[in-house]
Amino acid sequence: MYIVQVAMLQRRIGCAPDELDTPCLTLELSLLEHNIERMASLARGAGVALRPHAKTHKLVEVAERQLAAGSDGLTVAKLGEAEVFAEHGIGNLLVAYPLWGEQKWRRLCALAEQAEVRVAADSAQVCEGISAAAQAHGVVVAVRIEVDTGYGRCGVQDASEAAALAAVVERLPGLRLAGVMSFAGQTYGAPDGVGNAARSDAERLVEVASALREGGFDTPEVSIGSTPSAAHIAKLKGITEFRPGTYVFSDRDQAALGWGTLDDCALRLTATVVSRPTRDRAVIDAGTKSLSSDRATHADGWGTIVGHPSWALSWLNEEHGVIALPPGEDPSIGTIVEIIPNHACGMLNLHDWVAVVRDGEVRDWWPVAARGRVS
Ligand SMILES: Cc1ncc(COP(=O)(O)O)c(C=O)c1O
């Protein structure tokens, strides 16, 4: 009873966001809808299917809005995330991660009984494991060969490695070759511009897909992703699917790279000034436990404090955030601040609930259903 009362006090409805107990994640619904529609219309205009990466939000309510706006399905990084979305009736999922181990293969096949599932792979070993489990379960699992187009993470390195793996997939029972995919993480730090990095990612993947087709492998799906690439999607010829993630909230990183501006960032952390030890320092009740320790590409702080561009969130401990104040700025203890994070994705994994805001009022609370699903 006591716990229920506390939860009700913490999840107030009908108040302003700055009346909430802090630290607290807030989500501005109109900006969320704007970001979802903006990406959906870019993909529609380019004639490309959309499969948003749901690791960013982990929220069933956001997934449903993405699907309603025309997405074909979702991408996830973790099987556990896929299981949560499938439990909530989302029936088309790509696990964009190389899955290793009997338990994962069994879980993947159980998922394939519930939903239309694709999985990424870049090795014969992973494909062999999935194939054995698929035979035992009597399912067929669709495999996308992951290609490293320049990010330097997972993926086969060239068309001949892709062809060798495609031959393995075709030979193994219980598997179906669905296509190829890449992740253009290099668009984040591209020295010669996001557009060039996005183009080269798509060109390299399309080249591999063409080589596979010439080699007799059916390769219908050619999937790339990353929010920064989105502005260039119309120029990326030959791809069939786009998998952006962070666009849905946006953050300081994306605004700096050109996905809208800071005003388009839908996700904020509300925090309170709890200490003013010196004239030039304010301490807030939010540290890495609520903002994450992902500083992304920013050397100058851990987020933007809305309405106070001269205040620098200069360092974080687990529960403390230290704001460096310029002369003349004097927030009192109790001042509420709203922070736009450098990188939104890691934050959702830290919170049970998100306060949903429209027109300056908290209208709802959404549970972060897939948080903590790290395996
Ligand atoms: C495989 C894969 N696809 C798509 C994305 C989405 O990228 P972004 O968040 O830049 O939109 C990610 C992000 O890490 C990813 O790892």
The ligand as an SDF file (V2000), in Angstrom:
LIG
                    3D

 16 16  0  0  0  0  0  0  0  0999 V2000
   22.7320   -1.6980  -36.1710 C   0  0  0  0  0  0  0  0  0  0  0  0
   22.1970   -0.3220  -35.9420 C   0  0  0  0  0  0  0  0  0  0  0  0
   21.2560    0.1570  -36.8030 N   0  0  0  0  0  0  0  0  0  0  0  0
   20.7170    1.3730  -36.6280 C   0  0  0  0  0  0  0  0  0  0  0  0
   21.1030    2.2000  -35.5950 C   0  0  0  0  0  0  0  0  0  0  0  0
   20.4570    3.5530  -35.4210 C   0  0  0  0  0  0  0  0  0  0  0  0
   21.3600    4.5940  -35.4900 O   0  0  0  0  0  0  0  0  0  0  0  0
   21.0070    6.0760  -35.0000 P   0  0  0  0  0  0  0  0  0  0  0  0
   20.7520    6.0250  -33.5680 O   0  0  0  0  0  0  0  0  0  0  0  0
   22.1790    6.8700  -35.4410 O   0  0  0  0  0  0  0  0  0  0  0  0
   19.8100    6.5000  -35.7580 O   0  0  0  0  0  0  0  0  0  0  0  0
   22.0800    1.7430  -34.6890 C   0  0  0  0  0  0  0  0  0  0  0  0
   22.5270    2.5880  -33.5730 C   0  0  0  0  0  0  0  0  0  0  0  0
   23.4170    2.3070  -32.8340 O   0  0  0  0  0  0  0  0  0  0  0  0
   22.6460    0.4550  -34.8710 C   0  0  0  0  0  0  0  0  0  0  0  0
   23.5710   -0.0370  -34.0440 O   0  0  0  0  0  0  0  0  0  0  0  0
  1  2  1  0
  2  3  1  0
  2 15  2  0
  3  4  2  0
  4  5  1  0
  5  6  1  0
  5 12  2  0
  6  7  1  0
  7  8  1  0
  8  9  2  0
  8 10  1  0
  8 11  1  0
 12 13  1  0
 12 15  1  0
 13 14  2  0
 15 16  1  0
M  END
$$$$
